[in-house]
Structures are given as C-alpha cells and as structure tokens.
Amino acid sequence: MIEIANELGVSATQVAMNWHRQNRFRIIPVIGARKESQIIDSLGCLDFEIPADKLLILDELTRVDPGFPHDLLHSAQANDLLYGGMVDKFDNHRSK
C-alpha cells in the first residue's frame, strides 16, 4: 500500500480508501477522524483514480484463502463422497 501510495504521490490512507471506492462492489468507506487534517487527507481519495494495474496488485495482496470447508467441498474426495462418484454425470453449470 505504501509503495503504491509513494508511486502515485498520495497517502496510504488515500490509496486504501480509494481502493475500496473503486473496487467492483463499490464500497463507500467510512471516514473516522479526530482531527481536521485526517478528514482532509481521507477526502483526498476522491481526487485521483488508482490505475488498473495497481488495483490488480492490491486485489492480489488482499486476497483471502477461504480455507476449510471451502477447499474440502471442492476436492475430488468430497465429490466422490457427496455424489457417489457420479459428479461428472450431472449437468452442473458451475463446473464448466
């Protein structure tokens, strides 16, 4: 975050808030500040756009591995157990 902020010439706070604002869910971050300077810094996220290549880097750095039970439910063993080895016989649009 800090490296990208330095490259763009803005604060890390602005990058973090702008990343949330620009992401595919269009989340509007909540500004929490005790000082006027913090509010001004936070609102600075509206003054620029993060380039697409930098957004991809931030997305990759913040990707969360869903872990258990997600990885178990998508394993070959789970398919055999849940579908009796017949999972390939079902017309499942999610597996294509």
Secondary structure, DSSP 8 states (H G I E B T S, - for coil): -HHHHHHHTS-HHHHHHHHHHHSTT--------SSHHHHHHHHGGGG----HHHHHHHHHHT-----TTHHHHTSHHHHHHHHTT-GGGS--GGG-
